[in-house]
């Protein structure tokens, strides 16, 4: 039996699949990179199911470990040009962050998307007023689910790991929380289905269909 979790004082959110749907732009950028190398184009469905472990991991799976280093610069260049296209805030994202900001929670983003891109997206959506820090890849060595990467973001929020909740949409997020001693809750709005999230071992603290469900159950928020 798990011990009762400590009161939550800080929240770290994943970005893609948790706060935003950016899969359309990501698919277009990956397709562009594959096209430049004369490779078959991956379907949208395959890209969506593969995203999560960083572009290095994703591109290696969609091209090959040998070709990924050649494909990534094409991907990054194209995504930067279309970053705000096919960018859709997920239902409940702004509602949850605004309400928790009003309640005094420290909030941040921890993502395997490049940190510069993540900060540009949150500024574009006007979410930076609720977020204290946004940490992504290339901001510091490592990526999710590495313990050091997660703790770097926790320290930015001046929080203790056990009092920090990581909200994500994938098994990478669950493992990140477990590796660093955070609480974890996940939503089935991104790259993993509810059944996949429920089946993961060790299990997250809770699985929800969306952020509205999470906000109501965990924080008692009303829409």
N, C-alpha and C positions, 0 to 999 in steps of 0.2 A: 504493500500500500504506500502510495506517495505521500510525503509530508505535505501539510498545507502550504501553498505558495505564499511568499512574502507579499505585502501590499505593493501594487504596481505604482511606481513613481515616474517612469520614463517609458517611452514607446519608440521602437525602431520599426520602420516600415520597409518592406521590399518595394520596388517601384513597378517594373513590368509585370503585369498580371495581377497585381495587388492594388495599386493606386491608379494605374493607367493601362489602357489597351493600346500598345504601340506595335502590335504584331504585324500590322499591314506594312508600315514603314520598314520594319526590320526584315520582313520577307522581301520587299523590293530591293533593299540594299544587299542582301545575301544573293539574290538572283542576279543583280548587276555584277557582283564579284565573280560569281560562277560563270557568267557570260563572258567576262573579260579573259577568263582562263580556258574558255572553250569546253566547259563542263556542263553536264545536264543540270537543268534548273529544278531545284527542290520545290515541292508543292507547299502551299501555305500551311496545310495541315501538318506536314512533317516539320516545317520550321517551328511552328507554334509548340509542338510537342517536344522539341529539342532545346529551345531557349531556356536559360536559367543558370548554367554553370559558367558563364562569361563567354565572350565572343570567341576566345581561344578554344574553349571546349566545344562550343556549338559549331564553329567552322571546321574543326578537325573531324567532327562527326558527319558533317554535310559535304565535305570535300575529301580530305585525307589528312593525316598528321603531317605529311610532307608538303602538301599544297596549302595548308591553312596559313602559314606565314606570308605567302604571296597573295592570298585572297583578302586577308584582313585589311591592308591599307586601302584596297578598292572599296571594301565595305564601309570603313570609317569615313572616307571622303564622301561617298554617296549619301550615307545617313546624315552627315552634317548638313548637306544641302537640303534634305527633305525632312529634317527632324520634326518640324511642327505639322507636317502632313500626316494624315491617318493617325492622329494623336487624340485619343478619347479618354477623358477622365472616367473611371469606373464608378457606378452608382454607390453612393455612400462615402466616397473618399473625402471630398471637401467637408461634408456634414460631420464626419467623424473627427477630422483634424481640427476643425474650427471649434467644435464643442469641447474637445479635450484640451485645446489651448486655453479656452475660457476657464477651464477647471484648474489650470496651473500645471498640467503635465509638461515635462520636457519631451520634445518630439524630434525625431530625425529620420533620415532615410539611409538605409544600408543596402546597396545594390551592386550587382556585378556588371551593370552598365557603366561605361566610362564616367568618372566623376564630373568632368566638364559638361558632358551631355546631360547628366541627371540634374545638375544645377541649372542649366539652361531651360530644361523642361519645367522644373518646378517654378522658376521665375516667370516663364511664359504663362503658366496657368495661375499665377498669383498666389501660389501656395507657400512661398518663402516667408510670408508674414507669420505663418503658424509653425514653421520648422526651424529648429535651432541649428542643426547641422545636416549636411548631405554628404555622405561618404560613398565613393564608388571606386571601381578599379582604377589603377594608376595614381590614386591619391596616396597610397601607401602600399608596400609589398603585400602580395597575397590577394585572395578573393574568397568569397563564401565557398565552402563551409569552414575555412581555416579559423581556428580559435583566435589567433592574433588579430586577424582582420576585423572580426566581430568586436573584440574587446577594444580595439582602436576607436570604433564608433561609440561604444558604451562610455569610454572615458571622455569623449567629446561632449557627451550629455551630462558629465559629472554625476554619473549614477553608478550604483552597485549592480553587478550582473543579475543577482537574484531578484532585484526590484525592477528589472527591465523586461518588458514584453516585446518579443519580436513577432510581428505580424507579416506573414508572407503567403505565397501560393504554391510552394513547391517543396519537394523533399530536401533541396539544398537549404531552404530556410529552416526546416525542422532540424537538420543536422547542424546548422550554424548555431542555433539556440542551444542545443544539447552540448555541443563541443565547448561552448563558452559559459554554460551555467545560466542561461536566460530562460525565462518562461516563453512558451511558443504557442501561438494560435494561427491557424491557416484558413484561407478561404479558397473555395473551388471556382475561382474566376480567371485562372490563368492557364499554366501549362499542364496541370495535373487535375484529374477528376476527383470528386469527393471520395470515391472508393479507393483510388490510389493513395490519397492522403491518409485515409483511415487505416489502410493496410500497412503503412510504413512502421517499421520497428527500429528503434524505440518510437513510441507514438508521441504526437504533439499533445499539448494540454487540452486542445479543443479544435474541432473542425466545423466551419460554418459554410453555408452556401454563398454568403456575400457579407459585405462590411456592415450593412444595416443590421443583419442578424447578430453579428459580433458586437457591435456597439450597444445593442439592446441587452444582450445576455451578459456581457462582461462589465459594462459601465452603467447600465440602467438608463441609457439615453432613449429619448422618445423623438420620433420624427415629427 
